[in-house]
């Protein structure tokens, strides 16, 4: 029997390939639905768009399919209507947290402290939504949500500090073009690593596309990684970098105060009053002591250890064995060890139970455990049932596969976008910045943010362009009812005053 003609076999294979439809994320697809909600006794009618836009190179090569959800108020002139592009961080996080936590028209129902009493959770009208003052676009970067690289081999290309900013920036430009929003006042809003991305975008959008922002919203900021960076092998702060110990101390005190672990005299104080005292100690006596290293005399060392024990409720013995340097994961494990519980990283108000009381590392973050289930379930239901978008892809809420994230631009240096933000503010002096920080955030502590802002090197006339606000909650301060009732009006006022 003769062999099959190779040319014929190749032609048949090509024909079969043409008949096979491309994966769903290789083509644009949008679902538009109309909705109305009542906020502050007023009806807001809006169009929701959930879908994907395929980004292409100049030669028409498809590179990535970006999933987004947008909300546009009806009956208004789009050119006059502010627009906010929002995303979370991780890296590897979808935008679900800002979307269903504070900014969008619906939010996950939690109790006053941020707890869910029964799974899978439910969505309620968000009476603090920013949709009252701006249209909203929630962006999922590559490998998060439903966003994918067109070629699987290209995924890691986007798990990269610069490529991430460039691709999100390309999506912003494409959205402004497709939806005729170039004349709208423009904002970006990020949380956690999303603040790193936001500062980077403020510079990139300006230099690459001539897009000048009206404002930047930074929630739970990290602009300089020197303030929080960990050794990936030990999960301790880098040896030789004493700054994190200084900027974390006030958050340790706030946490101990919340769990009623401080001595009576401190416990009775107002939190903000107490923190002012701790901040002053941290950036003077404590910083100087750490700077001296082994040159610090025993008497001074004992005095510092005594004060640290007073402000954290940890034992002087533990602090001395730690060389006066309290690692954040050690603190989370040690603070309530005698009670057999740990405290959360994203929000230290939450308590958890590890399998083992020994050791220095958390086995899980009790704060994330509370939120992960309801945010995942409610979004997956909402996007299909209410927004009419269908997909068999996994909606990646938090995707660990993006690690290790590529920071090659910062080889042998700490990641730092503070200079990018300063430069953008200087070139665009009308751009304003809003910063929100939680006292009980042990991921991006509020005093670290203060330190970075204080070292931006801004001209005096531009310092008033930055508004900083504080909340009695953690990283996702909007899960806490009193905090969302403060954050919502402040965000609306910020957008209004920035246009």
N, C-alpha and C positions, 0 to 999 in steps of 0.2 A: 504494500500500500504506500503510495508516494506521500512524502511530507507535505504539510500544509504550506501554501505559498506565504512566505514571511511578510511580503508587502501587503497581501490581502488581509493577513491577521492584524497588522498594524492599523490598516484603514478601518477594520471592524472595531478594533479597540477604541479608536478615536471617535467613531460614530456612537459607540455605547457611552463614552464619556460625555458627549454632547447631550445625550438624552437624559443623563443623570442630573437632576436639579442641584444647584449649589446649596450648601448648608444655609439655614435660615438667616444667619447673621452676615451673609455675604451681600445682602441687598437691603436697601432702605425699606422701612416699614413703619407706618405711623397709625396710631389709633386716637381719634379725637372724640371726646365726649363732653356733654354740657352738664353743668352742675350749678346748684345754688346753695349757699349756706347763710345762716343768720349770725352776725357778729355785732355786738353792741347795738342790738335792736335794729340793725340794718341788714337787708338782704344783699349778698354779693353773688352775682352771677358770673361764671367764669368758664372758659374752655380749658379742659385738661388734655394734654397731648402726651401719650406714652409711646415710645418707639425707639428706633435706631436710625442713625445716619452713618453711612459709610464714608470714611475719610479716604481721600485719594491723593496720590502724588501728582505733580504737574503732568506726568506722562500718562495719567489715568490709571495707574496701578493702584489697586485697592490695598489699603494698609490696615485699617482697624474699623470695627463697627461699634460705634458709641451708643450705648443706651442712655436715655434721659427721660425725665418726667418734667413737664412744664405746666404752668398755670398762668393763664392770661385773663385778666378781668375784662368783661364785655362792656360795651358802651362807653369806652374811653379812647382817646387818641393815643395810639401806640408810641408815637414820637415823643409825647410828653410824659409817658408813663415810665418810671424807673424800672430797671430789670436787674435781678440779683441772680448770679450764677453761684450755686452752692455745692459743696462736696465735703466729705469727711476725710479721714486720714489713714492711719495704719502705719506705714503703707499697707494696702490690701483691703481697706474698708470701702464698702459701698456708701452711698449718700443717705442710706435709710435713716440714720440717727437724726441728722438735722431735718430731714424730710418729714418724718413721723414723730419728731420730738418737739420742735419749736417753730419751724418756718412754714410748713405746709398747711393746707386747709383742714386736714385731719391729723389727729395725734393719738398715740397709744394711751389708753386709760390706765393710770397708775394712782395709787393713793397719795396722801399728802406728803409722805416721806419718799415716795418713788418706788414702792413695792407693788407687785402684782399678786392678788390673792388667789387667782385661779387661771390656769392655762386653758386655751391658747391666747387669751387676751382679746381685746376689742378696740376698734377705732371710734373716737368721738370727735365732734366738731371742735376744732382748735380755736378757742376764743382769743388766742394771742397770735394768730397767724400774721405773717408779714404781708400776706396777700392784700390786706387792707390798704397798703401803701406802695406796693411794688409787685410786678409780675415776677414769677419765680421759675428757675430752671435748675433742676437737680441732676448733676452729672456723676456718672459712675466711670472712673478711670479704667483703663484696660486691665482685665482679669478680675474686675469687681462687678457686682450686679450681673447684668446680662451682657456687659461689654467684653468683646473678644478681639484679639488680633486675627486678621484674616487667615494668615498662615500660622499654624501652631508653633512652628519653629521660630517665629518672630516674637513670641510672647515675652521672652526675657529681654528683648530690645526695649520694651516699655517699662520694665521693672528697674528704672534708672532715673536718677534725680533730674537730669536735663530732659531726657526723652519724655518723661511723664509731664513736665511743664509744657514742653513743645506740643505734645499731642492734645492736652486739655486746651491749650491756647488755640490750636487749630480748630477744635470743636467750637469754641466760643466764636471765633471768626465765622465759621460756617453757619452757626445758628443765627448770628446777627444778619448774615446775608440771606439765608433761606426765609427767615421770618420778618425781614424788613425792619430791623430794630437798630440800625446804625445810629439813628438820631436820639435814641433813648438814653437817659442818664444810666450809667453802668456801674455795677458793684460786683465784687466777688466776696463770698463768705466761706470760710473754712474752719474746721475744727481739728485740733491736735496737729498731726502731720499736714492736715489740710491748711493750717496756717502757714506752714513752711511753703506749701504749694502756692498759697495766696500771695505771699510776699514775692515769690519768684515770678508769678504771673503778672503782678503789677508792673514789674520791669520788662518782662518778655512781651506782653501785649503792646506796651508802649514802643519798644525798640523794633519789634518785628512787624507789627501791623498798624502802628499809629493809633492804637486804642488807648485813650486816656480814661482812667477810672474816676468816678466821683467819690467812691469810698471803698474801703476794705474792712471787712468784719472778721475779727480774729477771736475765736472761742477756744479757750484752753490752749494758749499759745506755746509754741516752741520755735523760736527764730534762730537761736544760738544753741547748738547741741552741746556746747561746753558745759551748759548748766545742768544737763540731765544724762549725758552719755554714759553708757555702761560697757564694761568689758564683756563681750559676748560669751566668753568661756566661763566666767565666774559670776556674772550678773551683779558685779560690784562696780562702783565708780572707778574710773581709770586712776591708777596709781600716779601720783604727782599732780593731779587736778583736784584741788581742795574746794573749788567753787561750789560743787553740788552740796557738800555737807553744810555750807553756809546758807544757801538759798532754800534748802529743804527744811531747815530747823523750824521756822515758823509754822509750817504745815504739820510737822510732828507735834508741836504744841497744840495746835488747833484740834488735832485728832485726839490727843490725850484729854484735852478739855471736854470734847464732845462725849467721850466715854467715861467722864468723871473719874479720871485717874490722878489728877493733880492734887497737891495739898490744898487744904481748905481756903487759904488766903488767895491762891491763884484761881481756884475753882469758882469763887464767888465773883470774880471780875467779869466785866463785859469782854467778850472775845476780842473785839477790835482794840480795846484799851490794852489788853494783855499782849496781843500780837505786836503792838507798837513797841512795847518794852523788849520783847524777844528779838524783833528786827534790829533794834539798836545794839543789843548785845551781839547778835550774829555778825553784823558787818563792822564791828569794832574789836572788842576783846577776843571773841571767838576766832575771827578771821586772822588776827595778829598771832594768836596762839598756834594755829595750824601752820601759819607761814614760818614759824620758828622751827618746826619739826623737832628733832632731837635736842636742839639748843634750848628748848623750853625747860625752865628749872622745875624741879619736883613740886615746890610750893605753888607755883602758878598753875601747873598742870592739875594739881588737886583742886584748886579753886575753880578751874574751868569744868572739870568733871562734876563737881558739886552743883554748879549752875546748870549744866546740861541735864543732870538727873532731876533737878527741880523743874525744868521746863518740859521734860519728856516723860517723867515718872519712871524711866528706866533706872536700874540700880547703878550706883557709881562703879561697882565691880564690873558690870557689863560694859560700861562706857570706857573704863580704863583698859579692859581687855580688847576693846575696839580701837585703841589708840586715839581716843577722843573723836573718832570718825564713825558716825552712825550711818550704816548702809540702809537704804530705804527698804529693801526686802527683809533685812534683819529686824528693822523696826516693826514692820507689819506682822512679823511672826512673834516678836518678843513682847509687844505692848500688853496683850491680854493672854499671854501664855499660861499664867496661873489659873485662868478660867477655861483653858482648853479651846480658845477660839483665836482666829486671826482677824485682821481688818483688811478692807479692800484697797486695791491699788488705784482704780479709777475713781472710787469714792470711798474714803476711809470711814464713813459713817456705817457702812455695812460690815457685818460680822460673818465669818465662815468657820467651818470645822474641817481640819485636815485629818487624814488617816493617822498621821504620827504627830505627836506633840514635840518631838525632838527635831533637830535640823534648823536651818536658817532660811529656807525658801518656802514660799507659798506653793501649795499644790494646785491651787486654782484661785481665781479672783472672784470673791463672793458678790461684788457689785456687778460685774459682767454677767454672772450666772443669773441674776434677777432679770436682766433686760433682754438677753439674747433670744430667748424663746418667744416672747410676745412680739418683739420687733420683726422677727423672721416670719412668724405665722401670719401676722396681720398684713405685712406687705405682700406676701405671696398671694393672699386672698384678695386684697384690695386691687392690685395691679390687673388681675384677671376679671374679677367680678364687677368692680366699679369703673376701671379705666379701659377695659376691653382689650388688653394686650395679652396675647397668648404666646407661650414659649415653653418648649420642653427642656431648655437649658436650666441648669442650677443657678438660682439667683445667689451669687456669692456675697453673703453679708460681710464676712471677714475671711479673706482668703490667705492662708499662710503660705501658699505656693509662690507668692511673689518674693519671698525671702530666699537668699540674701539680696537685699535691695542694693543697687549699684550706685555708690557715691564717688566714682572715680575722679570727679572734679575736685574732691576734697581729700585726695591722697595725702596722708600724713598731716591732716588738719581736721578740725571739727567742722561739721556742716554748719554754715552760717549764712542766713539770708537777710540779716539785719541791715547790712550795707546796701543790698538791693532795694529794701524798703526805703531807707534813707535817701538813696539816689532818686527813686521814683517820686518821693514826696518833694524833693528839691526841684526836680524838673517839672512837676505838676503840683504847684503849691495849693491848688484848689482841692486836691484829694485829701479826704479825711479818713481817720482810722478809729475804729471802735474795738476795744479790747475787753473781753469778759473772762474773769478768772474765779475759780471756786476755792474757798479756804481748805476744803477737804480733798483736794486733788493731789494724789501722790504720784501721778504720771507726769504732769506738767505743772509744778507748783507755782502759786501766784507770785511768790517773792522772786523766783527765777525770771518770770516775765517782767516784773518791775526792774530787775537788774538789767535786762537786755534793753528795755525801753530807755532807761536812764543813760545807757552807753551808746545810743544811736549816733550821737554827735550832731543832732539837728540844730539848725539856727534857732535862736530864741523865738522868732516870729512863727515858726512852724510847730513848736511844741504844743501850742494850743489846739492843733489839728488832731491830737490824739486824746480820746476819751477812754479812761480805764474805769471799769466797774467790778465790784466784788460780790460774791454770792455765798450764802451759807449752805453750800452743797459741794459736789465734786466736779469731775471732768465733764460729765453731762449734767450740768446744773439744772437743766430744764426738766429733769425727772422729778424735781422737788417743787411742790406746788407754790410755796412763797417765792421761790426763785424764778419760776416761769412767769409769775405775775409781775415780777420786776423786769425780767429780761425782755418780754414782749413789748411793753411800752417804750423801753429804751431803744430797742432796734427800730421801732417805727419812728421815734423822734430823730434818731441818727439819719435814717434815709431822708426824712423830710428836711432836715437842716442841711443835708449835703447836696440838695438839688436846688 
